[in-house]
Amino acid sequence: MLSDKRSKLNDEFNEACKKLEAKILEKKKPFLDQRKEIIAGDLENYGDLTEKFDATHEELKTKVSAIVKPPKKEGEEEETVKEPLDVSYLKGKKGIPDFWVRAIKSNKLIMDEVKNNDEKIIDLVTNVETVTKENEETKNMELTLSMSFAKDNDFFTNETLSVTLEFEDEESVKEIRGTKIDWKEGKDVTLKKIKKK
């Protein structure tokens, strides 16, 4: 009986977490939409965001400069000084065309799974979104990752590719569903080329 009562509380907790997560995701949506517009170049008037960025940047410079590094011990190598990223190539361009490419390539977890042939396709990513929701039939949680691509890409006709993971519990994946890729003739990077003798 005590175990049943504990299980009911766990169910109540999980239900409350789902509702809270949905509420927070709804609050995040306007910021994610605004980021998408900035990256695409559809939003160029940043309102008070520029002032907030400048103020925060100055505050961080002050905090970072106040950090005292311990003296170098004998035999230790000099620490390499990191130079600020040169973004001058973006001047005159609309939005931030390489935002997602840089974000993906900076993520070691993702790049460990990327094959050489995939890298050409990653350069065409224009947006990445994730959605978590409950499957109405199974009541399982689902995570959907969607990637949008440049419309004029040479590899496939899909503008968006998605993969959905349906979880049986917090750790076990029950099912994986993905978009069928409509490869252009001879452009399927998943096929190996075999030379005939």
Secondary structure, DSSP 8 states (H G I E B T S, - for coil): -HHHHHHHHHHHHHHHHHHHHHHHHHHHHHHHHHHHHHHHTS----TTHHHHHHHHHHHHHHHHHT-------TT------------GGGTTSSS-TTHHHHHHHT-HHHHTT--HHHHHHHTTEEEEEEEEEE-TTT--EEEEEEEEE-TT-SSBS-SEEEEEEEESSSS-EEEEEE----B-TT--TTS------
